[in-house]
Amino acid sequence: MSHFTETGLWHIAKPYESEQSNLGVISGNQSSLSTDVQALRRKLKQLHAWPEAGDTFLDLLEQAQGYGVTLVPDDYEWLAQVADSACKGEDIGSRYPSIFQKLLTYADLREKFLQTLHIRSMSV
């Protein structure tokens, strides 16, 4: 079982709030989130970089919103490295689990990641 889908402790977990929690806002608009996440899913599947447990994790995403996921400035610095891995067809969910969860959760990070992937595809 993937650590993405282990939900046994979710009912006792409390959302983590850090001093930097204002960096990213979790979208309250499910249709927008769904569209953006599906665009990310399509792109990563095209690159053969979508995690094996990715679809299961998407199904659980609504329950997981806000639990232990805080966007920090360093997350943006990882995007180039994660994009390189995705372009190589590596499973970014297993290689970068925290960033993968944040990509599914934070629209701004997801948008910047998709832009990074687009730029990489233009240079190939």
Secondary structure, DSSP 8 states (H G I E B T S, - for coil): --TTT--TTTTT------TTGGG--B-S-HHHHHHHHHHHHHHHHHTT-S-TTHHHHHHHHHHHTTSS----HHHHHTHHHHHHHHHTT--HHHHSHHHHHHHHHBHHHHHHHHHHHHHHHHH-
